[in-house]
C-alpha cells in the first residue's frame, strides 16, 4: 500500500521528508523490519524506540512513525503524540479492516480471561463453529498453534493473526485483552461485537499506580465497545462491574449470583467431579452440566451463556454442548492425575485469584488444603502481604516459596509476603522444587494441594535468566519420590 493512501484522513500528523513510498508491512519491533516496513518507534517504560530508528532504516524501512522529529533525510517520518493510536489505525487500514469482517469477542478483567476464552472456544467448537483465540497461553485456530509472548500482542501481530484466521475460514475470534494492551492502544482500532468484564482486583499496580487508574483503563475498553454498537457482559456482583453497569446501562448485560442480574444463577451444586448449574437469561432456563469445578467457573460460564444466546444458539443446543464437553483449561485449577491425593496447579498470582482458588477447593470439602505459593519479582509489591494474608487465613497449611523472582532477592520477596500472614500455619522454603516436594509429602488421601502462581508456565525467571521449570513436572517427580508413603 502506498504511504499517501495509508495516512489519508489521519489527523494530528506532522510529516518530514514526505515521499509516496510503498509500505509492505508495519511493526514496532526493529528486529522484524524488512524492506518496505513502516517502523513504529514508540516511547516505552524502559527505552525509547527512536533509538532503533537507524537500525530500522538500515534494514530497509520505508517510513518511521514516532513522537518527535528525527534527524534523517532518507525516508518519510510521521510524527504525532498519538503515535500508538495512529499505528493501530494504520495497521487496520493496511489489513483492509479485516476485524470488521469477523465477530470479535474481547474479554478483560483481572482474573478469568483465559478461562472464559477456553470455555467459549470449547462450546463453539462443539457447536461446529470454527473459532480462533488470541490469549495468554497461545494464539490458536484450526490446526495452528503459536506460543504467546504476550496475552494481547502488538496491533500489527493481532491483525496479521486475524487475517490468517479469516483466510482459514474463521469468522469468530476471541481475544483476551490486558490492561497494558488497552493503555498502549494495541486494541484501539479493533471493532468488537461482544465484550466481557470478568472482575477487577489489585494487580499490575506497578504499572497503573492506583486502582482507580487500573479501573479507568478497563472501563474504557468496555465503553468503546458500547459506543461502537457492541454488547457487553459485565459481572454485576463485582464492585467495579456495578460501576460500569451504572454508566453503560443500555449496552451492557449483568451476570452473577445476585437476583438483580440479567444472567443469573437460579441454583447450583458443586462436586469434585464437576458442577451443575441452572441459569436464567431472557426468561429462558439453561441447565448446565460441566466437568469444571467451583463457583469461580460458574462466573466464567455466565458470560459464555450470554454470548451464545446472542449468537442465536438455543438453550437445548447449549446444554447439549456443555454436557458432551470435557473442558480442560491449562494451569487453571488443573488436576494432576494420580492415584494418591488431590493436587491442582493454578495460575493464581494475586491475592484475589489465590482467594478464589482456595475457596473453590474449600467448597469441595477436602480434609485439609495445603497451598504452595510465592510472588513475582519486579512486579506489583503491594499484593505480596495481601497474598500472605489470604493463604494463611484460608489454607490449613501454607508453604511460601519463590515464583519468578527476576532481579529481586527471593528471600526479600518472601519477607514481604510473610508480613501479611495472620496465622502461624505457614512455613518458608525458598526453593520451589523443595516446597512442592514438601507439600506432596505431607498430603493425605483426602487433602487438596494447591500449587499456585505459575500454572501453564514452564519456566522460572532468575535474575535475567530464564530456566526451564514446570510445576506439573515437579509434582510428578515428587509423587514418584514419595509414593511409598501411600
Backbone torsions as a table, in degrees:
resi	resn	phi	psi	omega
1	UNK	NA	139.3	178.4
2	UNK	-72.2	147.3	-177.5
3	UNK	-60.1	-41.5	-178.6
4	UNK	-59.6	-40.1	178.4
5	UNK	-68.9	-38.6	-177.0
6	UNK	-65.8	-39.8	-174.5
7	UNK	-97.2	4.2	179.7
8	UNK	-57.7	133.9	177.3
9	UNK	69.2	11.3	175.3
10	UNK	-84.6	122.1	-178.7
11	UNK	-88.7	167.8	177.0
12	UNK	57.5	44.6	-177.6
13	UNK	-127.0	117.5	174.0
14	UNK	-96.7	138.2	-175.1
15	UNK	-124.3	127.5	172.3
16	UNK	-103.4	141.8	172.4
17	UNK	55.1	45.2	-175.4
18	UNK	-61.1	131.4	169.5
19	UNK	-141.9	141.0	-177.5
20	UNK	-82.7	71.5	-175.7
21	UNK	-80.3	163.3	176.1
22	UNK	-85.9	130.3	177.5
23	UNK	-105.9	122.9	-176.9
24	UNK	-102.8	-6.9	179.9
25	UNK	175.0	168.9	179.1
26	UNK	-131.6	144.2	176.7
27	UNK	-158.0	153.8	173.0
28	UNK	-111.1	15.3	178.8
29	UNK	-118.3	113.2	-175.0
30	UNK	-60.8	-25.1	178.9
31	UNK	-68.1	-21.3	-178.6
32	UNK	-94.7	-4.0	-175.7
33	UNK	-65.0	134.1	174.7
34	UNK	-128.0	174.9	179.5
35	UNK	-59.2	123.4	178.5
36	UNK	95.9	-0.6	-178.2
37	UNK	-71.4	147.6	164.2
38	UNK	-96.2	121.6	-175.0
39	UNK	-101.9	124.4	175.8
40	UNK	-90.6	110.5	-178.5
41	UNK	-101.4	90.7	-171.7
42	UNK	-101.1	154.3	175.3
43	UNK	-82.1	124.0	-179.4
44	UNK	-111.0	-174.2	-179.3
45	UNK	-71.4	-34.9	-174.0
46	UNK	-107.3	-25.4	-177.7
47	UNK	-152.1	170.2	-180.0
48	UNK	-111.8	124.2	-178.4
49	UNK	-59.6	-18.2	-179.3
50	UNK	-65.0	-21.4	176.7
51	UNK	-64.9	-21.1	-177.2
52	UNK	-101.7	5.7	-177.7
53	UNK	-62.6	-42.6	-178.9
54	UNK	-62.7	-41.3	177.9
55	UNK	-62.2	-41.1	179.4
56	UNK	-63.7	-41.0	179.1
57	UNK	-64.6	-42.1	178.8
58	UNK	-60.0	-35.4	-178.6
59	UNK	-80.7	-5.0	174.4
60	UNK	110.4	14.4	178.2
61	UNK	-57.6	140.6	-179.9
62	UNK	-92.2	-22.2	-178.8
63	UNK	-158.6	157.4	177.9
64	UNK	-123.3	135.6	171.2
65	UNK	-112.7	122.9	-176.7
66	UNK	-151.8	-172.1	-172.3
67	UNK	-108.0	-0.7	-179.6
68	UNK	-150.2	165.4	178.3
69	UNK	-58.3	145.3	-179.5
70	UNK	-124.2	128.2	-175.0
71	UNK	-80.9	76.6	176.2
72	UNK	-149.3	144.7	176.1
73	UNK	-111.7	5.2	-173.9
74	UNK	-74.1	-43.7	-172.8
75	UNK	-140.5	162.9	177.1
76	UNK	-63.1	141.7	176.7
77	UNK	-122.5	122.8	179.0
78	UNK	-100.7	127.3	-172.5
79	UNK	-124.3	129.8	177.9
80	UNK	-161.7	147.3	172.5
81	UNK	-72.2	-17.4	178.0
82	UNK	-97.0	35.9	-170.7
83	UNK	-53.6	-45.2	-177.0
84	UNK	-69.1	-42.3	178.6
85	UNK	-63.5	-43.3	179.2
86	UNK	-65.7	-39.4	177.7
87	UNK	-57.3	-44.1	179.3
88	UNK	-62.3	-39.6	178.2
89	UNK	-65.7	-42.8	-179.4
90	UNK	-64.6	-40.0	177.8
91	UNK	-61.0	-44.8	179.8
92	UNK	-59.5	-44.0	179.2
93	UNK	-65.4	-41.5	-178.9
94	UNK	-61.1	-38.1	179.7
95	UNK	-92.8	17.9	171.5
96	UNK	52.9	46.0	174.6
97	UNK	53.7	41.8	-177.2
98	UNK	-59.8	-30.4	-179.3
99	UNK	-62.4	-31.2	-176.9
100	UNK	-81.1	-6.3	174.7
101	UNK	-97.0	6.5	-179.9
102	UNK	-129.1	162.7	170.4
103	UNK	-93.2	107.6	179.6
104	UNK	-96.1	136.7	178.4
105	UNK	-122.0	117.7	-178.3
106	UNK	-107.2	126.6	-178.2
107	UNK	-114.6	123.3	178.0
108	UNK	-131.8	166.9	-176.2
109	UNK	138.7	167.8	-179.5
110	UNK	-72.8	-48.5	-177.3
111	UNK	-124.2	150.4	172.6
112	UNK	99.2	-7.4	-176.7
113	UNK	-58.7	-49.3	-177.7
114	UNK	-64.9	-41.2	-178.4
115	UNK	-65.3	-46.0	178.2
116	UNK	-59.5	-42.8	-179.3
117	UNK	-62.3	-45.5	-179.4
118	UNK	-64.8	-41.9	-179.4
119	UNK	-64.4	-48.4	-179.6
120	UNK	-61.7	-42.7	178.6
121	UNK	-60.7	-46.3	-177.6
122	UNK	-61.4	-42.5	-177.7
123	UNK	-72.8	-39.5	176.4
124	UNK	-61.4	-40.6	177.8
125	UNK	-63.4	-40.7	178.7
126	UNK	-64.4	-28.0	177.1
127	UNK	-87.8	10.2	175.4
128	UNK	67.0	33.9	175.8
129	UNK	-105.2	130.5	177.8
130	UNK	-77.8	127.6	-173.0
131	UNK	-138.4	148.9	175.7
132	UNK	-119.7	153.1	-179.5
133	UNK	-133.4	133.9	172.5
134	UNK	-118.5	108.7	-173.1
135	UNK	-155.7	-168.4	-170.9
136	UNK	-60.5	-42.2	-173.4
137	UNK	-82.6	-46.7	178.0
138	UNK	-164.2	175.9	172.9
139	UNK	-111.3	122.5	-168.4
140	UNK	-145.8	148.4	172.0
141	UNK	-167.4	146.4	-179.0
142	UNK	43.1	-119.3	-178.2
143	UNK	-98.2	10.1	-177.9
144	UNK	-97.6	141.5	176.3
145	UNK	-150.5	120.4	-178.2
146	UNK	-121.8	126.7	-179.7
147	UNK	-63.0	134.1	-176.6
148	UNK	-80.4	133.3	170.9
149	UNK	-90.4	-34.4	178.2
150	UNK	-133.5	149.0	174.8
151	UNK	-53.7	-51.2	176.6
152	UNK	-118.5	108.5	-175.7
153	UNK	-70.5	178.8	179.1
154	UNK	-66.2	159.2	-173.3
155	UNK	-54.3	-44.7	-176.9
156	UNK	-66.3	-32.9	177.9
157	UNK	-70.6	-41.1	177.7
158	UNK	-57.4	-49.5	-176.9
159	UNK	-67.6	-35.0	176.9
160	UNK	-64.5	-41.9	177.8
161	UNK	-65.1	-42.4	179.3
162	UNK	-62.3	-39.6	178.7
163	UNK	-62.9	-43.4	179.3
164	UNK	-63.5	-43.1	177.9
165	UNK	-60.6	-47.1	-177.9
166	UNK	-60.7	-44.3	179.8
167	UNK	-64.5	-22.7	177.2
168	UNK	-93.3	10.3	175.0
169	UNK	91.0	5.7	179.7
170	UNK	-79.7	133.3	179.9
171	UNK	-123.2	-6.2	174.5
172	UNK	-123.8	125.4	178.5
173	UNK	-126.6	133.3	180.0
174	UNK	-106.9	128.2	179.8
175	UNK	-119.6	128.6	166.8
176	UNK	-82.0	124.7	-172.5
177	UNK	-115.1	112.0	-179.2
178	UNK	-82.7	159.8	178.1
179	UNK	-65.4	-34.5	177.8
180	UNK	-62.6	-41.0	-179.6
181	UNK	-65.4	-38.9	178.4
182	UNK	-65.6	-47.2	-175.2
183	UNK	-66.4	-32.5	-179.2
184	UNK	-95.9	15.3	170.3
185	UNK	65.8	22.5	179.8
186	UNK	-67.1	-27.5	-177.7
187	UNK	-113.3	11.7	-171.0
188	UNK	-67.1	-24.2	-179.3
189	UNK	-99.7	-4.3	-180.0
190	UNK	-75.2	142.6	176.5
191	UNK	-107.4	116.3	-178.0
192	UNK	-100.0	140.3	175.1
193	UNK	-83.5	-38.6	179.4
194	UNK	-132.3	147.2	174.5
195	UNK	-128.4	153.7	176.9
196	UNK	-132.8	131.4	171.2
197	UNK	-114.0	113.4	-173.1
198	UNK	-83.0	-47.4	-176.6
199	UNK	176.2	173.5	175.7
200	UNK	-145.2	131.0	176.4
201	UNK	-149.6	172.1	-172.7
202	UNK	-61.6	114.2	175.7
203	UNK	-166.9	159.0	176.1
204	UNK	59.5	24.4	-179.1
205	UNK	-76.5	-10.5	169.7
206	UNK	-63.7	-28.4	-179.8
207	UNK	-95.1	-51.7	-172.8
208	UNK	-85.5	-16.8	177.2
209	UNK	74.1	-48.5	179.9
210	UNK	-130.9	156.9	177.1
211	UNK	-63.7	-32.9	-179.4
212	UNK	-66.8	-39.7	175.4
213	UNK	-62.7	-45.1	-179.8
214	UNK	-59.3	-47.3	179.1
215	UNK	-62.6	-43.2	-178.3
216	UNK	-58.3	-40.0	178.8
217	UNK	-65.1	-48.3	-179.9
218	UNK	-61.2	-44.6	-178.5
219	UNK	-62.9	-36.4	-178.7
220	UNK	-60.9	-33.1	178.6
221	UNK	-67.6	-46.6	178.9
222	UNK	-64.2	-41.8	-179.5
223	UNK	-62.3	-41.0	-179.8
224	UNK	-61.7	-42.8	177.9
225	UNK	-60.5	-44.7	178.3
226	UNK	-61.1	-46.1	-178.6
227	UNK	-61.1	-26.9	-177.6
228	UNK	-98.9	16.0	173.1
229	UNK	90.2	9.8	179.6
230	UNK	-85.7	175.4	179.5
231	UNK	-121.1	133.1	-175.7
232	UNK	-119.1	142.1	178.8
233	UNK	-109.8	120.8	-169.0
234	UNK	-126.2	133.7	179.1
235	UNK	-64.8	106.5	-177.6
236	UNK	-78.2	-10.2	177.4
237	UNK	-90.4	-9.5	-178.5
238	UNK	-90.3	136.7	-175.5
239	UNK	-61.4	-36.2	178.6
240	UNK	-77.2	-33.3	174.7
241	UNK	-60.6	-40.2	178.6
242	UNK	-60.2	-38.8	179.2
243	UNK	-65.7	-39.0	176.9
244	UNK	-64.8	-45.4	-178.2
245	UNK	-62.4	-37.0	178.9
246	UNK	-63.1	-34.4	-177.3
247	UNK	-89.4	-22.6	-173.1
248	UNK	-127.0	52.8	-173.2
249	UNK	-62.2	-40.6	-169.2
250	UNK	-75.9	-18.6	-174.8
251	UNK	-123.0	16.6	-177.4
252	UNK	-129.7	147.7	178.7
253	UNK	-120.6	122.3	-178.8
254	UNK	-82.0	147.5	173.8
255	UNK	-137.3	152.5	178.4
256	UNK	156.6	-168.8	-179.6
257	UNK	-87.9	-27.2	-177.8
258	UNK	-65.0	142.1	-173.2
259	UNK	-64.9	-19.4	-179.3
260	UNK	-76.4	-12.7	-178.6
261	UNK	-69.0	147.9	179.3
262	UNK	-74.9	-36.2	171.1
263	UNK	-107.5	108.1	-171.0
264	UNK	-130.5	153.0	176.8
265	UNK	-83.2	122.4	177.5
266	UNK	-88.9	-40.8	-179.1
267	UNK	-159.6	158.0	177.6
268	UNK	-161.1	157.3	172.8
269	UNK	-138.2	136.7	-176.2
270	UNK	-108.7	131.0	176.0
271	UNK	-134.7	163.7	177.6
272	UNK	-68.1	-24.3	-178.1
273	UNK	-91.3	-8.0	-178.9
274	UNK	157.6	-168.4	-173.0
275	UNK	-139.6	139.4	171.3
276	UNK	-111.5	133.0	-175.9
277	UNK	-136.4	136.9	169.8
278	UNK	-107.6	120.7	-175.0
279	UNK	-120.6	138.0	176.2
280	UNK	-114.4	131.0	176.2
281	UNK	-148.9	127.4	-179.7
282	UNK	54.6	42.4	178.0
283	UNK	63.6	20.9	175.2
284	UNK	-118.9	140.1	177.2
285	UNK	-99.5	137.1	176.1
286	UNK	-117.5	119.5	177.6
287	UNK	-100.8	99.7	-171.4
288	UNK	-100.9	129.4	173.4
289	UNK	-118.8	124.3	-175.5
290	UNK	-141.1	155.0	175.7
291	UNK	-78.0	-12.5	-179.3
292	UNK	-68.0	145.4	-174.4
293	UNK	-110.7	148.3	166.8
294	UNK	91.6	159.0	179.5
295	UNK	-64.4	-32.6	178.9
296	UNK	-57.9	-41.6	179.4
297	UNK	-72.7	-23.1	172.3
298	UNK	-64.2	-44.8	175.6
299	UNK	-58.4	-37.4	-180.0
300	UNK	-70.2	-28.7	-178.9
301	UNK	-78.8	-32.3	-173.7
302	UNK	-57.2	-49.1	178.0
303	UNK	-66.5	-26.9	176.1
304	UNK	-63.0	-42.3	176.8
305	UNK	-59.7	-42.8	179.3
306	UNK	-62.2	-45.1	-179.2
307	UNK	-65.9	-46.4	-179.2
308	UNK	-61.2	-40.3	178.6
309	UNK	-62.7	-43.4	-178.7
310	UNK	-74.1	-19.2	172.6
311	UNK	-80.5	-6.1	173.5
312	UNK	102.8	8.8	-179.1
313	UNK	-84.7	137.5	-178.9
314	UNK	-75.4	161.6	178.6
315	UNK	-61.2	-36.8	179.6
316	UNK	-63.1	-45.8	179.4
317	UNK	-61.7	-42.7	-179.0
318	UNK	-65.7	-43.8	179.0
319	UNK	-61.2	-43.6	180.0
320	UNK	-64.1	-39.9	-179.3
321	UNK	-64.9	-41.6	178.5
322	UNK	-66.8	-46.7	-175.0
323	UNK	-66.0	-24.4	-179.0
324	UNK	-101.1	10.2	-178.8
325	UNK	-111.7	133.3	167.8
326	UNK	-102.7	108.5	-173.6
327	UNK	-99.4	120.1	178.3
328	UNK	-116.5	121.5	-179.8
329	UNK	-108.8	108.7	-173.6
330	UNK	-54.3	123.6	174.3
331	UNK	72.7	14.9	177.0
332	UNK	-118.1	98.7	-170.5
333	UNK	42.7	51.2	-174.5
334	UNK	-85.2	110.3	-176.1
335	UNK	-71.2	129.4	177.6
336	UNK	-91.6	110.2	-177.2
337	UNK	-60.0	125.7	175.3
338	UNK	-167.2	157.2	-176.1
339	UNK	-89.1	4.6	-169.0
340	UNK	-104.2	-52.0	-173.7
341	UNK	-149.2	-172.1	-173.3
342	UNK	-112.0	106.6	-175.3
343	UNK	-121.7	130.8	-178.9
344	UNK	-125.6	134.1	174.4
345	UNK	-104.5	129.2	-175.1
346	UNK	-138.0	149.5	-175.6
347	UNK	-83.3	-2.1	-173.8
348	UNK	-56.0	120.7	-179.1
349	UNK	-137.5	26.1	170.5
350	UNK	-136.4	167.2	-178.5
351	UNK	-63.9	-38.6	-178.1
352	UNK	-69.1	-44.1	-179.8
353	UNK	-67.6	-34.5	177.0
354	UNK	-65.9	-41.8	177.9
355	UNK	-59.8	-46.5	-178.4
356	UNK	-60.7	-43.1	-178.2
357	UNK	-65.3	-45.7	-178.6
358	UNK	-66.7	-42.5	179.6
359	UNK	-63.6	-35.3	176.0
360	UNK	-58.4	-45.6	-179.5
361	UNK	-70.2	-35.8	178.7
362	UNK	-63.2	-35.2	178.5
363	UNK	-64.1	-18.0	-175.2
364	UNK	-97.5	10.5	170.5
365	UNK	58.4	45.3	170.7
366	UNK	-75.5	158.6	-179.4
367	UNK	-67.0	-51.0	176.9
368	UNK	-137.0	154.2	172.6
369	UNK	-117.4	122.0	179.3
370	UNK	-109.7	118.4	-174.6
371	UNK	-112.3	126.5	173.7
372	UNK	-107.1	125.3	-177.9
373	UNK	-157.9	164.0	173.5
374	UNK	-149.2	-162.9	177.0
375	UNK	-143.5	144.8	-176.2
376	UNK	-71.1	146.3	175.0
377	UNK	-83.1	159.1	179.6
378	UNK	57.8	29.7	179.1
379	UNK	-133.9	-177.4	-178.2
380	UNK	-46.8	109.5	-177.8
381	UNK	-81.5	-19.7	-174.9
382	UNK	-66.3	-24.5	-176.1
383	UNK	-82.6	-11.4	-174.4
384	UNK	-62.1	-54.6	178.6
385	UNK	-64.4	-30.3	177.3
386	UNK	-65.6	-37.5	176.4
387	UNK	-65.7	-39.6	177.3
388	UNK	-61.9	-38.8	179.2
389	UNK	-65.4	-49.7	-178.1
390	UNK	-59.6	-48.3	-175.4
391	UNK	-64.1	-42.3	-177.9
392	UNK	-79.1	-24.2	179.2
393	UNK	-77.2	-39.1	-171.6
394	UNK	-102.3	-24.7	-179.5
395	UNK	-88.0	159.0	170.9
396	UNK	-80.7	-38.2	176.0
397	UNK	-137.6	133.5	176.0
398	UNK	-119.0	133.8	175.7
399	UNK	-115.9	113.0	-175.9
400	UNK	-92.7	127.7	-173.0
401	UNK	-141.0	-164.0	-176.8
402	UNK	-95.7	146.5	178.4
403	UNK	-151.8	98.6	-178.6
404	UNK	49.4	63.7	-178.2
405	UNK	-66.3	-19.1	-178.9
406	UNK	54.4	-128.2	-174.1
407	UNK	-89.9	2.9	178.3
408	UNK	-89.8	157.1	174.8
409	UNK	-72.7	119.9	-179.2
410	UNK	-54.6	-36.8	-178.9
411	UNK	-66.8	-33.1	178.0
412	UNK	-69.3	-38.7	177.1
413	UNK	-62.7	-44.5	179.6
414	UNK	-62.4	-38.5	176.7
415	UNK	-58.4	-41.7	178.8
416	UNK	-63.0	-39.5	179.9
417	UNK	-65.9	-45.8	-176.3
418	UNK	-60.7	-29.4	179.4
419	UNK	-57.1	-26.1	-178.3
420	UNK	-92.8	-5.3	-176.9
421	UNK	-60.9	134.4	-179.4
422	UNK	-110.3	-8.3	176.5
423	UNK	-133.0	166.5	178.7
424	UNK	-99.3	31.1	-177.6
425	UNK	-96.7	30.5	-177.2
426	UNK	-125.3	159.1	170.9
427	UNK	-135.4	159.2	-178.6
428	UNK	-113.2	129.7	173.7
429	UNK	-144.7	100.2	-172.7
430	UNK	-68.2	-23.2	176.8
431	UNK	-80.2	110.0	-174.0
432	UNK	-60.9	-37.3	179.3
433	UNK	-60.8	-45.7	-179.7
434	UNK	-68.7	-34.6	179.7
435	UNK	-64.1	-41.7	178.1
436	UNK	-65.2	-42.8	178.8
437	UNK	-59.7	-42.6	-179.9
438	UNK	-61.8	-43.8	-178.2
439	UNK	-63.3	-45.0	-179.7
440	UNK	-64.8	-39.5	-176.9
441	UNK	-65.1	-36.0	-176.4
442	UNK	-89.4	-7.7	-176.7
443	UNK	-74.6	142.3	173.1
444	UNK	-105.5	175.3	-174.0
445	UNK	-55.0	-39.6	-174.3
446	UNK	-104.0	16.8	175.0
447	UNK	-89.5	165.6	170.7
448	UNK	-122.2	130.0	175.7
449	UNK	-106.5	124.2	177.6
450	UNK	-109.3	116.5	175.6
451	UNK	-101.0	104.0	-168.6
452	UNK	-108.7	149.1	170.2
453	UNK	121.6	-44.2	-173.1
454	UNK	-103.5	-32.0	177.5
455	UNK	56.0	-119.7	-175.8
456	UNK	-75.5	-13.6	-175.3
457	UNK	-64.3	144.5	179.8
458	UNK	-120.6	36.8	-178.4
459	UNK	-151.6	161.1	168.0
460	UNK	-122.7	143.8	176.4
461	UNK	-107.6	110.1	-179.5
462	UNK	-115.4	115.0	-172.6
463	UNK	64.0	-125.9	176.0
464	UNK	-105.9	12.7	-178.9
465	UNK	-101.7	141.5	175.0
466	UNK	-107.7	117.4	-179.7
467	UNK	-114.6	151.8	179.7
468	UNK	-68.7	130.2	176.2
469	UNK	-160.2	122.3	-179.7
470	UNK	-124.9	123.8	176.7
471	UNK	-59.7	-37.8	179.3
472	UNK	-60.8	-47.1	-179.2
473	UNK	-63.7	-41.3	-178.9
474	UNK	-67.3	-36.6	176.4
475	UNK	-62.5	-45.3	-178.2
476	UNK	-65.1	-38.7	176.3
477	UNK	-63.7	-44.2	-179.2
478	UNK	-63.2	-41.3	178.3
479	UNK	-60.4	-40.6	-179.4
480	UNK	-67.0	-38.5	-176.8
481	UNK	-71.0	-31.9	-174.6
482	UNK	-112.7	12.6	-175.2
483	UNK	-60.2	-22.3	-179.9
484	UNK	-61.8	-25.6	-178.2
485	UNK	-69.1	-21.9	178.6
486	UNK	-93.4	NA	NA
